[in-house]
């Protein structure tokens, strides 16, 4: 997408396959883009529907990357 990239990953603690969405590094310094990304995680995390993904986590990595972890 325009805001980031999605990767297949293994959740280190749970040892399960997840999708990891990383915000483009050039947008992390943009407060509006960072807030939009955060809102995406929060609002998507509230959805409960068979056709909607489950959000497991979101935050900032130790190296300053904004991420969303989802099924």
Secondary structure as UniProt FT lines:
FT   STRAND          4..10
FT   TURN            12..14
FT   STRAND          17..23
FT   HELIX           25..27
FT   TURN            28..29
FT   HELIX           31..46
FT   TURN            50..51
FT   STRAND          55..60
FT   TURN            62..63
FT   STRAND          66..70
//
